[in-house]
Amino acid sequence: MEDLNAFLEPGMIVRHPNQPDWGLGQVQSNIAGKITVNFQESGKVVLDSSRVALMPVMNE
């Protein structure tokens, strides 16, 4: 399976395309297809990179 978030690094700001109510999230780690993101409204979430492509946020 393809890692849809391989380019994301700790510290980057992202949005979940299917969960806009989670708000902005900061990438905490991206290891072996598992990405941990701390979202403003949902807290820390671990996602499977083969199932969702997070959207990087620039200058927001």
PASEBA-1860 file (N, C-alpha, C; in nm, 3 decimals):
! residues 60
1> MEDLNAFL> 0.083/-0.119/0.000/0.000/0.000/0.000/0.087/0.125/0.000 ~ 0.039/0.227/-0.064/0.114/0.350/-0.079/0.100/0.439/0.045 ~ 0.213/0.499/0.088/0.213/0.594/0.199/0.179/0.731/0.142 ~ 0.056/0.777/0.164/0.008/0.902/0.106/0.063/1.026/0.177 ~ 0.131/1.007/0.289/0.182/1.120/0.367/0.333/1.113/0.388 ~ 0.403/1.041/0.302/0.546/1.019/0.320/0.625/1.150/0.328 ~ 0.577/1.254/0.263/0.648/1.382/0.259/0.629/1.466/0.385 ~ 0.534/1.430/0.472/0.507/1.509/0.591/0.612/1.485/0.698
9> EPGMIVRH> 0.655/1.595/0.763/0.757/1.589/0.866/0.704/1.650/0.995 ~ 0.761/1.611/1.109/0.719/1.672/1.236/0.726/1.824/1.230 ~ 0.622/1.886/1.285/0.614/2.032/1.288/0.526/2.090/1.178 ~ 0.501/2.012/1.072/0.417/2.062/0.963/0.272/2.072/1.010 ~ 0.199/2.167/0.953/0.058/2.188/0.985/-0.027/2.127/0.874 ~ -0.131/2.053/0.916/-0.215/1.981/0.820/-0.362/1.992/0.859 ~ -0.447/1.951/0.765/-0.590/1.934/0.788/-0.627/1.793/0.745 ~ -0.727/1.735/0.813/-0.780/1.605/0.771/-0.894/1.635/0.673
17> PNQPDWGL> -0.889/1.581/0.550/-0.990/1.616/0.449/-1.132/1.573/0.484 ~ -1.148/1.472/0.566/-1.281/1.422/0.601/-1.328/1.465/0.740 ~ -1.244/1.539/0.812/-1.277/1.581/0.948/-1.245/1.730/0.968 ~ -1.309/1.820/0.895/-1.275/1.963/0.905/-1.299/2.019/1.046 ~ -1.389/1.956/1.123/-1.416/2.004/1.258/-1.300/1.976/1.355 ~ -1.203/1.894/1.314/-1.085/1.871/1.398/-0.993/1.991/1.399 ~ -1.008/2.081/1.303/-0.923/2.200/1.295/-0.785/2.167/1.242 ~ -0.694/2.260/1.262/-0.556/2.240/1.217/-0.487/2.139/1.307
25> GQVQSNIA> -0.392/2.066/1.249/-0.315/1.970/1.326/-0.167/1.985/1.299 ~ -0.087/1.957/1.401/0.058/1.961/1.385/0.110/1.818/1.387 ~ 0.188/1.783/1.283/0.245/1.649/1.273/0.344/1.631/1.388 ~ 0.328/1.522/1.463/0.418/1.489/1.573/0.523/1.387/1.529 ~ 0.480/1.287/1.451/0.573/1.186/1.399/0.514/1.122/1.274 ~ 0.602/1.063/1.195/0.562/0.996/1.071/0.656/0.878/1.052 ~ 0.615/0.761/1.105/0.703/0.645/1.108/0.630/0.522/1.054 ~ 0.690/0.459/0.955/0.642/0.331/0.901/0.493/0.332/0.868
33> GKITVNFQ> 0.447/0.437/0.802/0.308/0.442/0.758/0.208/0.484/0.863 ~ 0.255/0.517/0.982/0.168/0.567/1.088/0.208/0.712/1.116 ~ 0.110/0.801/1.108/0.138/0.942/1.131/0.059/0.989/1.253 ~ 0.127/1.053/1.347/0.064/1.105/1.467/0.050/1.255/1.451 ~ -0.073/1.304/1.469/-0.103/1.446/1.452/-0.178/1.495/1.575 ~ -0.140/1.612/1.624/-0.210/1.674/1.736/-0.303/1.781/1.679 ~ -0.434/1.751/1.676/-0.534/1.843/1.621/-0.588/1.936/1.729 ~ -0.620/2.060/1.690/-0.670/2.161/1.783/-0.794/2.113/1.857
41> ESGKVVLD> -0.889/2.055/1.787/-1.018/2.022/1.847/-1.037/1.874/1.879 ~ -0.942/1.789/1.839/-0.959/1.646/1.859/-0.846/1.584/1.938 ~ -0.738/1.659/1.959/-0.624/1.605/2.032/-0.535/1.518/1.945 ~ -0.459/1.431/2.009/-0.362/1.348/1.939/-0.433/1.230/1.872 ~ -0.405/1.214/1.742/-0.468/1.109/1.662/-0.359/1.037/1.582 ~ -0.362/0.905/1.581/-0.270/0.826/1.499/-0.347/0.775/1.377 ~ -0.294/0.804/1.258/-0.361/0.771/1.133/-0.277/0.674/1.050 ~ -0.345/0.593/0.971/-0.281/0.502/0.877/-0.262/0.577/0.746
49> SSRVALMP> -0.137/0.598/0.707/-0.106/0.678/0.588/-0.153/0.615/0.458 ~ -0.190/0.489/0.458/-0.240/0.429/0.335/-0.390/0.453/0.318 ~ -0.455/0.509/0.419/-0.600/0.529/0.415/-0.644/0.675/0.397 ~ -0.560/0.770/0.436/-0.600/0.911/0.427/-0.480/0.996/0.385 ~ -0.504/1.089/0.294/-0.400/1.184/0.254/-0.430/1.317/0.322 ~ -0.349/1.349/0.421/-0.366/1.477/0.491/-0.329/1.592/0.399 ~ -0.392/1.707/0.422/-0.367/1.825/0.337/-0.276/1.921/0.411 ~ -0.156/1.945/0.357/-0.066/2.042/0.421/-0.126/2.183/0.414
57> VMNE> -0.102/2.262/0.516/-0.153/2.399/0.524/-0.034/2.492/0.514 ~ -0.041/2.585/0.423/0.067/2.682/0.405/0.020/2.820/0.445 ~ 0.095/2.887/0.530/0.070/3.028/0.567/-0.069/3.052/0.622 ~ -0.112/2.974/0.717/-0.243/2.997/0.777/-0.229/3.021/0.924
END
